[in-house]
Amino acid sequence: MSLLQKTIECPFCGHPMHLSVEVTDEDQDYIEDCSNCCNPIHVRVHKDELHHSVQLFIDADDEQYY
């Protein structure tokens, strides 16, 4: 397990935001509120063992399902 420090931009307001992600063997899927506009940011973390990398996905989580 390791800690990943990353600066991202809020998909709503573009404000830079520091994100600390604890990387585990399991995928993570959670919501982090923007420190500037307070909108919910969808964060997904995937540890790729084969390529020895961590994939971080950030989106606005505003997709609508019909």
Secondary structure, DSSP 4 states (H G I P E B T S, - for coil): -EEEEEEEE-TTT--EEEEEEEE-SS-EEEEEE-TTT--EEEEEEEEETTTTEEEEEEE-------
